[in-house]
Amino acid sequence: MAKKYILLLCLFIVNAFAAHAQSLNGVYVGAELYNTPFDGMQIDNLVFYFKSDGTFNDALNQADWKTKATGSYSIKNGIVQLNFKNGDESKRYKLAANGNLESTAGIKHTLHKVKKVTTIPAGVYEKRSASTSGGTGTPMIGAFSSNLLYIDGKGNFSTDRSGVVGIGGDAAGGTIGGKFEKNGKTRGTYKLDDGEITLTFSDGTVSKQSFFYSPPNEEDLILLNGESYFRNDEKEKPAVTSHTDKNNKTPVGAATSGTTPAPATILAKLRLKYGGDSIDKINTIRETANITGNMQMVAITDLARNRVRAEIRQNGKLLIVKQLEGNNGWQWMNGRKKALSQDEKDELELNQYQGILGLHKKFSTYFLNATVTPSGGDYIVTFYKNKNKVIYLVGNDYTLKGNAYSINAATPGMSVYKNFVKANGITYPAVTESQDGKNKLTSTTTAVEFNPVLTEDDWKTP
């Protein structure tokens, strides 16, 4: 009888350990790309707080984030099944040997575990908004607006925010196209404890929010109130002081000192800096790029025939093709072909009027008839192609910082450029980075061919 009791006890212990092994505990973050990069690089930003009782919470911006349960999960044969209380479609992940959760359907993505900390090294962290637009004039990804958070590692913090906003409508309709804002700096002290940060602002306001950390050798980010801030030590550190901050602001659209340059002056300076006559010699372009999410893009443009085509692949598999010739356009996806809407055609067309290609003499009439607005020390150059708005953000040293466009006054597509390289006398951005506030996307141009010979095979339906 004693043997039987001992055996049952052993079985109970084994089962108990097995049950414990089939649970998760901690916060995981990641980003799931879906739809197509042409419609704004749609992203589902994922944050899950898994608890050992088989429940999870994906709302870490709530005061009760530690106790709240928005769904339940189960683990069987290394597969994690997530079911949501609100009826959203369930998700399935493979539990990898390194502890990450790897997607089993759709465009591949991974959830990484972040850490509770009581100390953190000094660093600058940035959150940006994001959408899609062009580099040399072909569809790429990008962003405007950023929120900076500087932590000095000694209990002090400072924040700063700036961005391009309000691209849509017109002044008569109450919205200024392409205004620039700087919301100034906010400072205070912080304390870390048990997955939370307590922020005490210089005006005495106290705020407690969820807080997790991933070091540089992992994701290199902090998760604040359910949103990811990525380390960006290239940014200037906002000042951290103990005196009261009155939250000074630079008014939207504030003029810089001196005379605002004319559109012709800005265009001439940009052309001189980025290629001049070499830009005008462009007739065709083929651009290849890698995009976060194991995706690859090939985009081709034929100026003479007014043709634009972009292909997206993942791990070599063709996902989607969009093509425009004149005002006729189509999309191919998963073996099905359909006509493009007018807005979709406009979006492809507007990519030619942005970036370096937008400085081509073929498009100069539009730029020369633009309006120029001084903003935050830079210049906003705004013009219309038919009813659609295109904006250039130009530094006061005549560097090309980014573009934005709006179709039918809808949510703007935006882009910022960095890591300019030179080829065939043309200087173009090799990297376009974007963030939507929770994750960082990078598009890296791996090859650009200027004036390649394009045949009908390049334009055929897959």
LONU-40221 format. One record per residue (C-alpha): residue number from 1; residue in three letters; x, y, z. Coordinates in nm, 4 decimals, padded with zeros to 6 digits. Layout:
N
SITE  pos  code      east     north        up
SITE  NUM   ALA         X         Y         Z
...
//
This chain:
462
SITE  pos  code      east     north        up
SITE    1   MET   00.0000   00.0000   00.0000
SITE    2   ALA   00.2883   00.2309   00.0865
SITE    3   LYS   00.4473   00.1588  -00.2524
SITE    4   LYS   00.1240   00.2438  -00.4285
SITE    5   TYR   00.0939   00.5659  -00.2283
SITE    6   ILE   00.4517   00.6627  -00.3097
SITE    7   LEU   00.3927   00.5825  -00.6779
SITE    8   LEU   00.0784   00.7962  -00.6862
SITE    9   LEU   00.2660   01.0760  -00.5101
SITE   10   CYS   00.5445   01.0579  -00.7681
SITE   11   LEU   00.2929   01.0655  -01.0517
SITE   12   PHE   00.1269   01.3676  -00.8908
SITE   13   ILE   00.4604   01.5476  -00.8679
SITE   14   VAL   00.5480   01.4627  -01.2294
SITE   15   ASN   00.2079   01.5852  -01.3487
SITE   16   ALA   00.2430   01.8994  -01.1433
SITE   17   PHE   00.5807   01.9771  -01.3036
SITE   18   ALA   00.4391   01.8966  -01.6472
SITE   19   ALA   00.1486   02.1321  -01.5889
SITE   20   HIS   00.3885   02.4030  -01.4724
SITE   21   ALA   00.6064   02.3518  -01.7815
SITE   22   GLN   00.3033   02.4101  -02.0011
SITE   23   SER   00.2675   02.7734  -01.8960
SITE   24   LEU   00.4289   03.1078  -01.9750
SITE   25   ASN   00.5147   03.3886  -01.7406
SITE   26   GLY   00.6217   03.7340  -01.8520
SITE   27   VAL   00.5768   04.0013  -02.1164
SITE   28   TYR   00.6425   03.9322  -02.4864
SITE   29   VAL   00.6540   04.1923  -02.7650
SITE   30   GLY   00.6655   04.1790  -03.1440
SITE   31   ALA   00.5107   04.3092  -03.4650
SITE   32   GLU   00.3005   04.1284  -03.7232
SITE   33   LEU   00.3040   04.2674  -04.0769
SITE   34   TYR  -00.0093   04.2107  -04.2801
SITE   35   ASN  -00.1854   04.3211  -04.5965
SITE   36   THR   00.0729   04.4927  -04.8184
SITE   37   PRO   00.3407   04.7569  -04.7732
SITE   38   PHE   00.1627   04.9638  -05.0395
SITE   39   ASP  -00.1316   05.0360  -04.8126
SITE   40   GLY   00.0749   05.1903  -04.5386
SITE   41   MET   00.2819   04.8896  -04.4283
SITE   42   GLN   00.0016   04.7717  -04.2038
SITE   43   ILE   00.1305   04.6488  -03.8697
SITE   44   ASP  -00.0344   04.4746  -03.5791
SITE   45   ASN   00.1809   04.5650  -03.2813
SITE   46   LEU   00.1731   04.2837  -03.0304
SITE   47   VAL   00.2247   04.2974  -02.6556
SITE   48   PHE   00.1211   04.0065  -02.4312
SITE   49   TYR   00.1578   03.9639  -02.0583
SITE   50   PHE   00.1335   03.5885  -02.0046
SITE   51   LYS   00.0455   03.4606  -01.6565
SITE   52   SER   00.1040   03.1119  -01.5222
SITE   53   ASP  -00.2697   03.0655  -01.4609
SITE   54   GLY  -00.3299   03.0307  -01.8360
SITE   55   THR  -00.4506   03.3868  -01.8984
SITE   56   PHE  -00.2909   03.6811  -02.0749
SITE   57   ASN  -00.3375   04.0569  -02.1023
SITE   58   ASP  -00.2608   04.2572  -02.4159
SITE   59   ALA  -00.3557   04.5969  -02.2686
SITE   60   LEU  -00.0501   04.7087  -02.0720
SITE   61   ASN  -00.1588   05.0726  -02.0884
SITE   62   GLN  -00.4292   05.0090  -01.8272
SITE   63   ALA  -00.3848   05.0769  -01.4559
SITE   64   ASP  -00.4918   04.7189  -01.3764
SITE   65   TRP  -00.2551   04.5595  -01.6287
SITE   66   LYS  -00.1170   04.3144  -01.3711
SITE   67   THR  -00.4564   04.1604  -01.2904
SITE   68   LYS  -00.6533   04.2206  -01.6103
SITE   69   ALA  -00.7119   03.9205  -01.8420
SITE   70   THR  -00.8076   03.9840  -02.2052
SITE   71   GLY  -00.7764   03.6198  -02.3094
SITE   72   SER  -00.6549   03.2717  -02.2294
SITE   73   TYR  -00.3875   03.0446  -02.3723
SITE   74   SER  -00.2918   02.6797  -02.3784
SITE   75   ILE   00.0251   02.4939  -02.4738
SITE   76   LYS   00.0235   02.1557  -02.6419
SITE   77   ASN   00.3135   01.9867  -02.8204
SITE   78   GLY   00.5071   02.3137  -02.8195
SITE   79   ILE   00.2228   02.5121  -02.9817
SITE   80   VAL   00.0803   02.8105  -02.7919
SITE   81   GLN  -00.2855   02.8808  -02.8705
SITE   82   LEU  -00.4193   03.2285  -02.7813
SITE   83   ASN  -00.7942   03.2920  -02.7534
SITE   84   PHE  -00.9310   03.6431  -02.7025
SITE   85   LYS  -01.2288   03.7315  -02.4859
SITE   86   ASN  -01.3516   03.9962  -02.7305
SITE   87   GLY  -01.3890   03.7449  -03.0123
SITE   88   ASP  -01.0806   03.8474  -03.2133
SITE   89   GLU  -00.9301   03.5750  -03.4289
SITE   90   SER  -00.7146   03.3375  -03.2255
SITE   91   LYS  -00.3372   03.3210  -03.2721
SITE   92   ARG  -00.0954   03.0273  -03.2710
SITE   93   TYR   00.2767   03.0341  -03.1972
SITE   94   LYS   00.5530   02.7783  -03.1780
SITE   95   LEU   00.7476   02.7848  -02.8517
SITE   96   ALA   01.1095   02.7951  -02.9715
SITE   97   ALA   01.4036   02.6426  -02.7858
SITE   98   ASN   01.5343   02.9905  -02.6994
SITE   99   GLY   01.2025   03.0836  -02.5386
SITE  100   ASN   01.0764   03.3055  -02.8227
SITE  101   LEU   00.7307   03.2602  -02.9725
SITE  102   GLU   00.7376   03.2117  -03.3500
SITE  103   SER   00.4328   03.2620  -03.5709
SITE  104   THR   00.2825   02.9616  -03.7492
SITE  105   ALA   00.0704   03.1489  -04.0086
SITE  106   GLY   00.0791   03.4615  -04.2241
SITE  107   ILE   00.3915   03.6732  -04.2637
SITE  108   LYS   00.6458   03.5368  -04.0189
SITE  109   HIS   00.7121   03.7281  -03.6978
SITE  110   THR   00.8544   03.6557  -03.3547
SITE  111   LEU   00.7567   03.7566  -03.0031
SITE  112   HIS   01.0503   03.8269  -02.7717
SITE  113   LYS   01.0437   03.8340  -02.3928
SITE  114   VAL   01.1302   04.1603  -02.2181
SITE  115   LYS   01.2547   04.2009  -01.8618
SITE  116   LYS   01.1477   04.3568  -01.5336
SITE  117   VAL   01.4296   04.5798  -01.4077
SITE  118   THR   01.5077   04.7986  -01.1095
SITE  119   THR   01.8014   04.9744  -01.2777
SITE  120   ILE   01.8694   05.0711  -01.6378
SITE  121   PRO   02.1766   05.2210  -01.8103
SITE  122   ALA   02.1618   05.5707  -01.9536
SITE  123   GLY   02.0214   05.5950  -02.3045
SITE  124   VAL   01.8037   05.7820  -02.5532
SITE  125   TYR   01.4915   05.5966  -02.6673
SITE  126   GLU   01.2656   05.6991  -02.9537
SITE  127   LYS   00.9100   05.6274  -03.0633
SITE  128   ARG   00.7917   05.7331  -03.4095
SITE  129   SER   00.4779   05.7229  -03.6181
SITE  130   ALA   00.5004   05.5526  -03.9586
SITE  131   SER   00.3533   05.4817  -04.3010
SITE  132   THR   00.4845   05.4298  -04.6551
SITE  133   SER   00.6367   05.6335  -04.9357
SITE  134   GLY   00.9394   05.6579  -05.1639
SITE  135   GLY   01.3157   05.6953  -05.1597
SITE  136   THR   01.4313   05.7499  -05.5172
SITE  137   GLY   01.0677   05.7795  -05.6189
SITE  138   THR   00.9639   05.4162  -05.5786
SITE  139   PRO   00.7402   05.2812  -05.3015
SITE  140   MET   00.9342   05.2525  -04.9771
SITE  141   ILE   00.8597   05.2934  -04.6063
SITE  142   GLY   00.9169   05.5857  -04.3746
SITE  143   ALA   00.7969   05.8114  -04.0961
SITE  144   PHE   00.7671   06.1600  -03.9501
SITE  145   SER   00.7281   06.2566  -03.5848
SITE  146   SER   00.9194   06.1276  -03.2899
SITE  147   ASN   00.8947   06.1074  -02.9137
SITE  148   LEU   01.2320   06.1024  -02.7377
SITE  149   LEU   01.2816   05.9713  -02.3857
SITE  150   TYR   01.6210   06.0153  -02.2216
SITE  151   ILE   01.6993   05.8167  -01.9077
SITE  152   ASP   02.0245   05.9115  -01.7341
SITE  153   GLY   02.0517   05.5865  -01.5336
SITE  154   LYS   02.0576   05.7877  -01.2103
SITE  155   GLY   01.6868   05.8448  -01.1575
SITE  156   ASN   01.6285   06.1420  -01.3897
SITE  157   PHE   01.4460   06.1573  -01.7238
SITE  158   SER   01.3646   06.4069  -01.9962
SITE  159   THR   01.1299   06.3891  -02.2943
SITE  160   ASP   01.1033   06.5766  -02.6220
SITE  161   ARG   00.8611   06.5532  -02.9129
SITE  162   SER   00.8555   06.6915  -03.2660
SITE  163   GLY   00.6935   06.6042  -03.5954
SITE  164   VAL   00.5167   06.6874  -03.9190
SITE  165   VAL   00.1410   06.6858  -03.8746
SITE  166   GLY  -00.1833   06.7952  -04.0402
SITE  167   ILE  -00.1057   06.6999  -04.3986
SITE  168   GLY  -00.4469   06.7073  -04.5592
SITE  169   GLY  -00.7168   06.9510  -04.6536
SITE  170   ASP  -00.6158   07.3099  -04.7159
SITE  171   ALA  -00.5896   07.6351  -04.5291
SITE  172   ALA  -00.9367   07.7385  -04.6363
SITE  173   GLY  -01.0720   07.4158  -04.4912
SITE  174   GLY  -00.9048   07.4811  -04.1598
SITE  175   THR  -00.6032   07.2487  -04.1908
SITE  176   ILE  -00.2593   07.3871  -04.2713
SITE  177   GLY  -00.0747   07.1556  -04.5069
SITE  178   GLY   00.2541   07.0299  -04.3706
SITE  179   LYS   00.2805   07.2166  -04.0434
SITE  180   PHE   00.5677   07.1343  -03.8104
SITE  181   GLU   00.5413   07.1180  -03.4329
SITE  182   LYS   00.7880   07.1017  -03.1455
SITE  183   ASN   00.6158   07.0333  -02.8174
SITE  184   GLY   00.9167   07.1160  -02.6050
SITE  185   LYS   01.0751   06.9235  -02.3218
SITE  186   THR   00.9411   06.7702  -02.0020
SITE  187   ARG   01.1649   06.6605  -01.7162
SITE  188   GLY   01.1498   06.4833  -01.3857
SITE  189   THR   01.2623   06.1821  -01.1853
SITE  190   TYR   01.1797   05.8131  -01.2133
SITE  191   LYS   01.1796   05.4997  -00.9986
SITE  192   LEU   01.1672   05.1404  -01.1292
SITE  193   ASP   00.9971   04.8588  -00.9409
SITE  194   ASP   00.8274   04.5254  -01.0308
SITE  195   GLY   00.7510   04.5917  -01.3976
SITE  196   GLU   00.6493   04.9531  -01.3437
SITE  197   ILE   00.8003   05.2990  -01.3603
SITE  198   THR   00.6889   05.5875  -01.1418
SITE  199   LEU   00.7448   05.9203  -01.3167
SITE  200   THR   00.7479   06.2349  -01.1038
SITE  201   PHE   00.7340   06.5381  -01.3313
SITE  202   SER   00.8904   06.8734  -01.2495
SITE  203   ASP   00.5453   07.0239  -01.1845
SITE  204   GLY   00.4754   06.7608  -00.9185
SITE  205   THR   00.2549   06.5341  -01.1313
SITE  206   VAL   00.3093   06.1626  -01.0593
SITE  207   SER   00.2355   05.8867  -01.3124
SITE  208   LYS   00.2826   05.5109  -01.2694
SITE  209   GLN   00.3035   05.3021  -01.5886
SITE  210   SER   00.4077   04.9519  -01.6930
SITE  211   PHE   00.7768   04.9314  -01.7841
SITE  212   PHE   00.9990   04.6562  -01.9268
SITE  213   TYR   01.3466   04.6499  -02.0779
SITE  214   SER   01.5343   04.4612  -02.3489
SITE  215   PRO   01.9145   04.5143  -02.3543
SITE  216   PRO   02.1235   04.6035  -02.6633
SITE  217   ASN   02.2211   04.2414  -02.7307
SITE  218   GLU   01.8501   04.1530  -02.7622
SITE  219   GLU   01.5724   04.3876  -02.8819
SITE  220   ASP   01.7370   04.7073  -02.7515
SITE  221   LEU   01.4184   04.8790  -02.6412
SITE  222   ILE   01.2049   04.9789  -02.3475
SITE  223   LEU   00.8340   04.9011  -02.3255
SITE  224   LEU   00.6627   05.1975  -02.1617
SITE  225   ASN   00.2880   05.1826  -02.1004
SITE  226   GLY   00.2614   04.9092  -02.3637
SITE  227   GLU   00.4502   05.1051  -02.6341
SITE  228   SER   00.8011   05.0333  -02.7604
SITE  229   TYR   01.0739   05.2963  -02.7542
SITE  230   PHE   01.3857   05.1897  -02.9456
SITE  231   ARG   01.7344   05.2977  -02.8465
SITE  232   ASN   01.8647   05.5769  -03.0683
SITE  233   ASP   02.1896   05.7102  -02.9270
SITE  234   GLU   02.2426   05.9152  -03.2441
SITE  235   LYS   01.9806   06.1556  -03.1132
SITE  236   GLU   02.0901   06.4472  -02.9012
SITE  237   LYS   02.0132   06.3864  -02.5349
SITE  238   PRO   01.7421   06.6208  -02.4038
SITE  239   ALA   01.8716   06.8186  -02.1082
SITE  240   VAL   01.8083   06.6626  -01.7674
SITE  241   THR   01.7980   06.9112  -01.4801
SITE  242   SER   01.6233   06.9384  -01.1477
SITE  243   HIS   01.4783   07.2875  -01.1976
SITE  244   THR   01.1165   07.3483  -01.2884
SITE  245   ASP   01.0428   07.3179  -01.6608
SITE  246   LYS   00.7722   07.5468  -01.7926
SITE  247   ASN   00.7300   07.3289  -02.1020
SITE  248   ASN   00.8254   07.5955  -02.3513
SITE  249   LYS   00.6842   07.5413  -02.6969
SITE  250   THR   00.7828   07.6480  -03.0441
SITE  251   PRO   00.4639   07.7628  -03.2186
SITE  252   VAL   00.3483   07.5553  -03.5125
SITE  253   GLY   00.4754   07.7053  -03.8378
SITE  254   ALA   00.7018   07.9525  -03.6541
SITE  255   ALA   00.9166   08.1448  -03.8999
SITE  256   THR   01.2943   08.1248  -03.8852
SITE  257   SER   01.5066   08.4364  -03.9024
SITE  258   GLY   01.5937   08.5715  -04.2422
SITE  259   THR   01.4128   08.5582  -04.5742
SITE  260   THR   01.2260   08.2449  -04.6778
SITE  261   PRO   01.3854   08.1081  -04.9957
SITE  262   ALA   01.1773   08.0766  -05.3116
SITE  263   PRO   01.0829   07.7300  -05.4451
SITE  264   ALA   01.3244   07.7821  -05.7359
SITE  265   THR   01.6124   07.8436  -05.4938
SITE  266   ILE   01.5339   07.5319  -05.2903
SITE  267   LEU   01.4979   07.3183  -05.6023
SITE  268   ALA   01.8293   07.4447  -05.7430
SITE  269   LYS   02.0087   07.3762  -05.4129
SITE  270   LEU   01.8615   07.0258  -05.3842
SITE  271   ARG   01.9488   06.9394  -05.7414
SITE  272   LEU   02.3056   07.0630  -05.6910
SITE  273   LYS   02.3445   06.8515  -05.3766
SITE  274   TYR   02.1831   06.5311  -05.5058
SITE  275   GLY   02.2798   06.4997  -05.8724
SITE  276   GLY   02.1751   06.7906  -06.0934
SITE  277   ASP   02.1930   06.6985  -06.4629
SITE  278   SER   02.2573   06.3340  -06.3718
SITE  279   ILE   01.9042   06.3201  -06.2315
SITE  280   ASP   01.7670   06.4529  -06.5617
SITE  281   LYS   01.9387   06.1681  -06.7484
SITE  282   ILE   01.7244   05.9118  -06.5654
SITE  283   ASN   01.4820   05.7407  -06.8005
SITE  284   THR   01.4348   05.4107  -06.6189
SITE  285   ILE   01.5122   05.2823  -06.2677
SITE  286   ARG   01.5195   04.9404  -06.1056
SITE  287   GLU   01.5492   04.9432  -05.7258
SITE  288   THR   01.5866   04.6420  -05.4964
SITE  289   ALA   01.5442   04.6632  -05.1202
SITE  290   ASN   01.5089   04.4486  -04.8081
SITE  291   ILE   01.2239   04.5328  -04.5730
SITE  292   THR   01.1819   04.4257  -04.2125
SITE  293   GLY   00.9797   04.1046  -04.1974
SITE  294   ASN   01.2015   03.9056  -04.4361
SITE  295   MET   01.0452   04.0874  -04.7295
SITE  296   GLN   01.2114   04.1983  -05.0484
SITE  297   MET   01.0968   04.4656  -05.2920
SITE  298   VAL   01.1794   04.5241  -05.6567
SITE  299   ALA   01.0406   04.8466  -05.8053
SITE  300   ILE   01.0831   04.9680  -06.1621
SITE  301   THR   00.9959   05.3010  -06.3216
SITE  302   ASP   00.9860   05.4046  -06.6874
SITE  303   LEU   00.9460   05.7818  -06.7120
SITE  304   ALA   00.9002   05.7947  -07.0888
SITE  305   ARG   00.6092   05.5489  -07.0846
SITE  306   ASN   00.4772   05.6675  -06.7478
SITE  307   ARG   00.5015   05.3157  -06.6072
SITE  308   VAL   00.5534   05.2131  -06.2443
SITE  309   ARG   00.5652   04.8602  -06.1028
SITE  310   ALA   00.6452   04.7226  -05.7579
SITE  311   GLU   00.6846   04.3595  -05.6535
SITE  312   ILE   00.6961   04.2314  -05.2957
SITE  313   ARG   00.8366   03.8929  -05.1982
SITE  314   GLN   00.8930   03.7141  -04.8702
SITE  315   ASN   01.1779   03.4663  -04.8574
SITE  316   GLY   01.1731   03.4618  -05.2366
SITE  317   LYS   00.7975   03.3947  -05.2707
SITE  318   LEU   00.6035   03.6536  -05.4706
SITE  319   LEU   00.3265   03.8049  -05.2588
SITE  320   ILE   00.1951   04.0997  -05.4564
SITE  321   VAL   00.2496   04.3090  -05.7683
SITE  322   LYS   00.1106   04.6554  -05.8369
SITE  323   GLN   00.1522   04.8204  -06.1746
SITE  324   LEU   00.0484   05.1490  -06.3350
SITE  325   GLU   00.0733   05.2636  -06.6975
SITE  326   GLY  -00.0764   05.6038  -06.7595
SITE  327   ASN  -00.4124   05.5861  -06.5865
SITE  328   ASN  -00.4477   05.2096  -06.6195
SITE  329   GLY  -00.3411   05.0042  -06.3221
SITE  330   TRP  -00.3825   04.6584  -06.1731
SITE  331   GLN  -00.2865   04.4503  -05.8725
SITE  332   TRP  -00.1943   04.0809  -05.8590
SITE  333   MET  -00.2074   03.8949  -05.5306
SITE  334   ASN  -00.2280   03.5220  -05.4594
SITE  335   GLY  -00.2978   03.4440  -05.8245
SITE  336   ARG  -00.5794   03.6963  -05.8568
SITE  337   LYS  -00.5712   04.0134  -06.0616
SITE  338   LYS  -00.7912   04.3180  -06.0122
SITE  339   ALA  -00.8051   04.6773  -06.1287
SITE  340   LEU  -00.6629   04.9487  -05.9063
SITE  341   SER  -00.8901   05.2121  -05.7614
SITE  342   GLN  -00.8208   05.5732  -05.8581
SITE  343   ASP  -00.6682   05.6405  -05.5165
SITE  344   GLU  -00.4348   05.3430  -05.5577
SITE  345   LYS  -00.3315   05.4682  -05.9008
SITE  346   ASP  -00.2718   05.8157  -05.7619
SITE  347   GLU  -00.0540   05.6705  -05.4866
SITE  348   LEU   00.1720   05.4893  -05.7313
SITE  349   GLU   00.1934   05.7965  -05.9527
SITE  350   LEU   00.2834   06.0306  -05.6644
SITE  351   ASN   00.5906   05.8227  -05.5801
SITE  352   GLN   00.7529   05.9681  -05.8928
SITE  353   TYR   00.7100   06.3195  -05.7539
SITE  354   GLN   00.8982   06.2499  -05.4304
SITE  355   GLY   01.2503   06.1714  -05.3217
SITE  356   ILE   01.5401   06.2222  -05.5612
SITE  357   LEU   01.3309   06.1389  -05.8679
SITE  358   GLY   01.0975   06.4257  -05.7794
SITE  359   LEU   01.3873   06.6646  -05.8519
SITE  360   HIS   01.3878   06.5544  -06.2206
SITE  361   LYS   01.3302   06.8383  -06.4678
SITE  362   LYS   01.0228   06.6497  -06.5929
SITE  363   PHE   00.8500   06.7319  -06.2645
SITE  364   SER   01.0041   07.0752  -06.1966
SITE  365   THR   00.6912   07.2715  -06.2929
SITE  366   TYR   00.5097   07.1414  -05.9870
SITE  367   PHE   00.7984   07.2160  -05.7496
SITE  368   LEU   00.8494   07.5656  -05.8912
SITE  369   ASN   00.4830   07.6476  -05.8229
SITE  370   ALA   00.5007   07.5247  -05.4641
SITE  371   THR   00.4572   07.7255  -05.1454
SITE  372   VAL   00.7379   07.7391  -04.8889
SITE  373   THR   00.6734   07.7611  -04.5147
SITE  374   PRO   00.9505   07.8017  -04.2547
SITE  375   SER   00.8984   07.5487  -03.9749
SITE  376   GLY   01.1161   07.4654  -03.6768
SITE  377   GLY   01.4308   07.5833  -03.8542
SITE  378   ASP   01.3492   07.3840  -04.1687
SITE  379   TYR   01.1359   07.4426  -04.4762
SITE  380   ILE   00.8107   07.2796  -04.5803
SITE  381   VAL   00.7646   07.2815  -04.9600
SITE  382   THR   00.4068   07.2034  -05.0639
SITE  383   PHE   00.2585   07.1523  -05.4093
SITE  384   TYR  -00.0339   06.9732  -05.5698
SITE  385   LYS  -00.0480   06.7075  -05.8398
SITE  386   ASN  -00.4085   06.7433  -05.9493
SITE  387   LYS  -00.6028   06.7334  -05.6205
SITE  388   ASN  -00.3365   06.5456  -05.4269
SITE  389   LYS  -00.0785   06.7118  -05.2044
SITE  390   VAL   00.2971   06.6465  -05.2030
SITE  391   ILE   00.5302   06.7866  -04.9370
SITE  392   TYR   00.9090   06.8059  -04.9141
SITE  393   LEU   01.0759   06.8571  -04.5760
SITE  394   VAL   01.4045   07.0377  -04.6442
SITE  395   GLY   01.6679   07.1338  -04.3882
SITE  396   ASN   01.7951   07.4909  -04.3677
SITE  397   ASP   02.1215   07.3548  -04.5104
SITE  398   TYR   01.9214   07.2278  -04.8104
SITE  399   THR   01.9363   06.8625  -04.7157
SITE  400   LEU   01.6439   06.6421  -04.8124
SITE  401   LYS   01.4972   06.5152  -04.4846
SITE  402   GLY   01.1752   06.3553  -04.6033
SITE  403   ASN   00.8532   06.3604  -04.7999
SITE  404   ALA   00.4847   06.3360  -04.7353
SITE  405   TYR   00.1783   06.3066  -04.9540
SITE  406   SER  -00.1960   06.3037  -04.9086
SITE  407   ILE  -00.4571   06.1585  -05.1451
SITE  408   ASN  -00.8058   06.3060  -05.1209
SITE  409   ALA  -00.7031   06.4648  -04.7886
SITE  410   ALA  -00.6761   06.1168  -04.6371
SITE  411   THR  -00.4241   06.0086  -04.3742
SITE  412   PRO  -00.0844   06.1147  -04.5121
SITE  413   GLY   00.1882   05.8823  -04.6291
SITE  414   MET   00.5247   05.9954  -04.4909
SITE  415   SER   00.8943   05.9121  -04.5216
SITE  416   VAL   01.2318   06.0089  -04.3769
SITE  417   TYR   01.5667   05.9366  -04.5373
SITE  418   LYS   01.9152   05.8566  -04.4067
SITE  419   ASN   02.2491   05.7029  -04.5071
SITE  420   PHE   02.2781   05.8738  -04.8433
SITE  421   VAL   02.5106   05.7100  -05.0953
SITE  422   LYS   02.6324   05.8163  -05.4381
SITE  423   ALA   02.6189   05.6254  -05.7666
SITE  424   ASN   02.6262   05.7447  -06.1288
SITE  425   GLY   02.6541   06.1023  -06.0059
SITE  426   ILE   02.3293   06.0708  -05.8063
SITE  427   THR   02.3090   06.0785  -05.4272
SITE  428   TYR   02.0124   05.8882  -05.2853
SITE  429   PRO   01.9007   05.7496  -04.9461
SITE  430   ALA   02.0081   05.3894  -04.8916
SITE  431   VAL   01.8049   05.3462  -04.5737
SITE  432   THR   01.4535   05.4506  -04.4821
SITE  433   GLU   01.3512   05.3833  -04.1243
SITE  434   SER   01.0023   05.3869  -03.9827
SITE  435   GLN   00.8313   05.3245  -03.6544
SITE  436   ASP   00.4657   05.3350  -03.5717
SITE  437   GLY   00.5162   05.3937  -03.2016
SITE  438   LYS   00.5646   05.0305  -03.1093
SITE  439   ASN   00.8211   04.8858  -03.3478
SITE  440   LYS   01.0900   04.9878  -03.5866
SITE  441   LEU   01.0900   04.9054  -03.9576
SITE  442   THR   01.3879   04.9432  -04.1855
SITE  443   SER   01.4000   04.9433  -04.5634
SITE  444   THR   01.7532   04.9008  -04.6971
SITE  445   THR   01.8234   04.9538  -05.0645
SITE  446   THR   02.0564   04.6781  -05.1818
SITE  447   ALA   02.0818   04.7819  -05.5480
SITE  448   VAL   01.9784   05.0672  -05.7771
SITE  449   GLU   02.0145   05.0483  -06.1559
SITE  450   PHE   01.9863   05.3762  -06.3406
SITE  451   ASN   01.8625   05.3423  -06.6980
SITE  452   PRO   01.8414   04.9626  -06.7189
SITE  453   VAL   01.6966   04.8207  -07.0407
SITE  454   LEU   01.3396   04.7164  -06.9591
SITE  455   THR   01.1562   04.4645  -07.1762
SITE  456   GLU   00.7930   04.3582  -07.1887
SITE  457   ASP   00.8849   04.0633  -06.9671
SITE  458   ASP   00.9468   04.3144  -06.6867
SITE  459   TRP   00.5851   04.4328  -06.7094
SITE  460   LYS   00.3956   04.1090  -06.7598
SITE  461   THR   00.1349   03.9661  -06.5236
SITE  462   PRO   00.2805   03.6909  -06.3005
//
